[in-house]
Amino acid sequence: AHYSQFLPPILRAYEPSAESGLPSLVSEFHIIEDLLTTWDVDALHLKPLEEWISRVYEGDYTSQEERLTARFKEYEANLTREERRAGAKKVDPYFGAFTFPAVKGAM
């Protein structure tokens, strides 16, 4: 969503700064673009937003990019030997497709 050509909604969570008491950004959520600008697809728009709000209320300010990186590494760590040799594509219900190119000499 950070590289979108559209202007999707961005939600931000703030907490008072310990030093100044002024609002300080603690988390930001970019809703995936929607050409029709309705943002009403449960799996793509509403569920991720609900999850983000729940995480923020619990004090988890992990960014979308951090979650994406962690999910990529999780899929990568669980590739079979054959998938490493031949290359693989894994589809995540939230983040979409991850493509892992073939690695020559992968054990």
DAVEN-V731197 format. One record per helix or strand of 2 or more residues. SS is the DSSP state (H for helix, E for strand). FROM is the first residue (numbers start at 1). LEN is the number of residues. If there is no record, write none. Layout:
SS | FROM | LEN
SS | FROM | LEN
//
This chain:
E | 10 | 7
E | 23 | 8
H | 42 | 16
H | 64 | 14
H | 81 | 6
E | 88 | 5
E | 96 | 5
//
